[in-house]
Amino acid sequence: MITPEKIRTQVERLTIDLIECSLCEQQRFPSLRKEPPNIKKIDFGKSDLSIVLKNKSYQEIYNELLRTQAYNLKMIDGALIQLMYKFYENSLQSHRLAFFPSPYLKEFQNNPEIYEEDCIYADIIKKNIVPFPLRFDFDCREDVVIVVDHPKSHLTLGQYQNCRIPVSAPLTPSIFINFILRNFYNTAYIKYSEKISKYTKVFMNTIEILEQAITHIQLPVIVDD
């Protein structure tokens, strides 16, 4: 069983790995907080995330998250990563796993010769790159879930309000960090992948049959039962 304690340990270990690989510039180590009734939260501390729901420019949203340190990890290129989990009676109730690339990539793109020999920057120095946020959400509450329209586990791209791509199951921290590194820091991932801790246990599938009939994302299926 994947417990709150295991999730906290996993986030902590992955944070240390990214620091040691020089991929993380600043960090807030995860905390595990207990709240009544029988709630356990794993996150980076209490933070106001209402800014991400407002009709603000992406630059304003990013600046506020940066100012309030509303992140677990600030990557070497300025990207912010959030990992937040909520358990009820040791069963996962929700998670928020978000990636906010820095909107200030021009320094890298306008001076590529400074960074082109460093594999950490190899994937962001091209001028045609457009940074956009993404978020994996999970929420199993009955009053929230709507089959197809609001799947229990889904991916949102670019802050689009109605973008909810079904995902087969909730994500562990390891799956999420692996996804981010492989797709957005691929050159560095190839170099450092052996130094990033791997966890094979995953959450059970939550996707509905109707959601499997449309475009969706299938996660690894080594289930922790």
C-alpha positions in Angstrom: 0.0 0.0 0.0 1.3 3.5 -0.9 1.0 5.4 2.3 1.3 9.1 3.0 4.6 8.4 4.7 5.9 6.6 1.6 4.9 9.6 -0.6 6.6 12.0 1.6 9.8 9.9 1.6 9.7 9.6 -2.1 9.3 13.3 -2.7 12.2 14.0 -0.3 14.5 11.4 -2.0 13.8 12.8 -5.4 14.4 16.3 -4.2 17.8 15.3 -3.0 18.6 13.5 -6.2 17.8 16.6 -8.3 19.9 18.8 -6.1 22.9 16.4 -6.4 22.5 16.4 -10.2 22.5 20.2 -10.2 19.1 20.3 -11.8 17.4 22.0 -8.8 18.4 25.5 -7.8 16.1 26.0 -4.8 13.8 23.7 -2.9 11.2 23.3 -0.2 11.4 19.9 1.3 8.0 18.1 1.8 6.0 18.2 5.0 3.4 15.8 6.2 0.6 17.5 8.1 -2.3 15.9 9.9 -5.7 17.7 9.8 -9.1 16.5 11.2 -10.9 14.4 10.4 -8.2 11.8 9.5 -6.6 13.9 6.8 -2.9 13.8 5.9 -1.4 16.3 3.5 2.0 16.1 1.9 3.1 19.4 0.3 5.6 22.3 0.7 3.7 24.0 3.4 0.6 26.1 3.5 0.4 28.4 0.4 -2.3 30.4 -1.3 -2.6 28.9 -4.8 -5.7 30.9 -5.8 -3.6 32.9 -8.2 -3.5 30.0 -10.6 -7.3 30.1 -10.9 -7.5 33.8 -11.7 -7.7 35.3 -15.2 -4.1 36.6 -15.1 -1.3 36.4 -17.5 1.0 33.4 -17.2 3.9 35.7 -16.3 1.9 37.2 -13.4 0.9 33.7 -12.2 4.5 32.5 -12.3 5.8 35.6 -10.6 3.4 35.2 -7.7 4.2 31.5 -7.3 7.9 32.5 -7.3 7.4 35.3 -4.8 5.5 33.2 -2.3 7.7 30.2 -2.8 4.7 28.1 -3.7 6.7 25.2 -5.1 8.7 22.1 -4.1 11.4 22.6 -6.7 12.8 25.5 -8.6 14.8 24.0 -11.5 18.0 25.5 -12.8 16.2 27.2 -15.7 13.6 28.7 -13.4 10.8 26.2 -13.8 8.7 25.5 -10.8 7.4 22.1 -9.7 4.7 21.4 -7.3 3.9 18.0 -5.7 0.8 18.0 -3.4 -1.0 15.0 -2.0 -4.0 14.6 0.3 -5.0 11.3 2.0 -8.1 10.5 3.9 -7.8 7.5 6.3 -4.6 6.5 4.4 -6.4 6.4 1.1 -5.5 8.9 -1.6 -8.2 11.5 -2.0 -6.5 14.0 -4.3 -3.2 15.3 -5.7 -1.9 18.3 -7.6 1.3 17.8 -9.6 2.2 20.9 -11.6 5.0 22.1 -13.8 5.4 25.9 -14.5 8.2 26.6 -16.9 9.9 30.0 -16.6 8.5 32.6 -18.9 11.9 34.2 -18.9 13.9 32.0 -21.3 15.2 34.8 -23.5 18.4 34.9 -21.5 19.2 31.4 -22.5 17.8 31.7 -26.0 19.5 35.0 -26.8 22.9 33.8 -25.6 23.0 30.1 -26.5 26.8 30.0 -26.8 27.0 30.4 -23.1 24.9 27.4 -22.4 25.2 25.1 -25.4 28.1 23.1 -23.9 26.1 22.4 -20.7 23.6 19.5 -21.2 21.3 21.0 -18.5 20.3 23.8 -20.9 20.4 21.9 -24.2 16.6 21.5 -24.3 15.7 25.2 -23.7 18.1 27.3 -25.8 16.1 27.0 -29.0 14.2 30.2 -29.8 11.1 28.3 -31.0 10.4 26.9 -27.6 7.2 28.2 -26.0 6.9 27.6 -22.2 3.5 26.5 -21.0 2.3 25.0 -17.7 0.8 21.5 -17.2 -0.8 19.9 -14.3 -1.8 16.3 -13.3 -4.8 16.4 -11.0 -6.6 13.7 -9.1 -9.8 14.0 -7.1 -12.0 11.1 -6.2 -14.8 13.0 -4.4 -18.2 12.1 -5.8 -19.4 15.7 -6.0 -16.4 16.6 -8.2 -16.1 13.6 -10.6 -18.0 13.6 -13.9 -17.2 10.7 -16.2 -15.3 12.0 -19.3 -15.9 15.7 -18.5 -14.1 15.6 -15.2 -12.2 12.3 -14.8 -10.8 11.4 -11.4 -7.3 11.6 -12.8 -6.6 14.0 -15.6 -4.0 16.2 -17.3 -4.5 19.9 -18.0 -2.3 21.7 -20.5 -1.7 25.4 -20.7 -4.3 26.5 -18.1 -7.2 25.8 -20.5 -10.2 25.5 -18.2 -11.9 22.6 -20.0 -8.7 20.7 -20.9 -9.0 17.5 -18.8 -7.3 14.6 -20.7 -8.2 11.4 -18.8 -5.3 9.6 -17.1 -5.5 5.9 -16.2 -4.5 6.4 -12.5 -3.1 8.9 -10.0 0.6 9.6 -10.4 3.3 8.8 -7.8 6.0 11.5 -7.4 8.5 9.2 -9.2 6.2 8.9 -12.3 5.6 12.6 -12.4 9.3 13.6 -12.0 10.3 11.0 -14.6 7.7 12.5 -17.0 9.0 16.0 -16.5 12.7 15.1 -16.9 12.2 12.8 -19.8 10.1 15.3 -21.8 11.5 18.7 -20.9 15.1 18.0 -19.8 15.8 15.0 -22.0 19.5 15.7 -22.5 20.1 16.0 -18.8 17.8 13.0 -18.1 19.9 10.8 -20.4 23.0 11.9 -18.5 21.6 11.7 -15.0 18.9 9.0 -15.2 20.9 6.5 -13.3 21.2 8.9 -10.4 17.5 9.6 -10.1 15.7 7.2 -7.7 13.1 4.9 -9.3 10.0 3.5 -7.6 8.0 0.8 -9.3 4.9 0.7 -7.1 1.9 2.7 -8.6 -1.6 3.5 -7.7 -4.5 1.4 -9.0 -6.3 2.4 -12.1 -9.3 4.8 -11.7 -10.2 5.4 -15.3 -13.7 4.7 -16.4 -14.6 2.5 -19.5 -16.1 5.6 -21.3 -12.8 7.5 -20.7 -10.8 4.6 -22.2 -12.8 5.0 -25.4 -11.4 8.5 -26.0 -7.8 9.8 -26.2 -6.3 9.2 -22.8 -2.9 8.6 -21.0 -2.0 5.2 -19.8 0.4 5.0 -16.8 2.7 2.1 -15.9 0.7 -0.8 -14.5 2.9 -2.4 -11.8 0.2 -2.0 -9.1 0.8 -1.7 -5.4 -2.0 -3.7 -3.8 
